[in-house]
Amino acid sequence: MAPLSLSNLKPAKGSKRKAKTIGRGGKHGTYSGRGKKGQRSRSGGKSGLKRLGMRQLLERTHKLRGFQSIHAKPAIVSLGMINKNYQAGETVTPASLVAKKIIATGDNGVKVLSDGAFNIKIKLEGCALSAKAAEKIKTVGGEITPLAAKQPKAAKKAPKQDKHSA
């Protein structure tokens, strides 16, 4: 057998089948196998029935999957990464994490998770952290400075009194 190349490619025997010829006379009867009336009995009716108006547009547009939150998520750092990039006694802050290129930006805050091994005594400032991460840091003897609590919004001023009311 000749080696396979673009010039001698052909489909396997029996894999292709000729389309049924309809509406050209022969032994298919009065309606040629198309039934009676309707879009599918007309010429061009079987190749994609047309839908009207907005429905056609809706069917063509893709579904939007998922959900995009409007609230920015904090950058996530594992204790394993801190263990690898810091020495004992150092202070971990969002600014120091950006300086060491562990995170891209600390604008949306930083959250420390308990993934990975952790065995150095550090001081953690200005970061949110999971309960398990806090437990691991405290068992090693590290310090945690909690995030400043968000200030409650100022109370609304009392509405102005109308001059004309008694």
Buried (B, 14 or more C-beta within 10 A) or exposed (E): EEEEEEEEEEEEEEEEEEEEEEEEEEEBEEEBEBEEEEEEBEEEEEEEEEEEEEEEEEEEEEEEEEEEEEEEEBBBBBBBBBBEBBEEEBBBBBEBBBEEEBBEEBEEBBBBBBBEEBEBEBBBBBBBBBEEBBEBBEEBEBEBEEEEEEEEEEEEEEEEEEEEEE
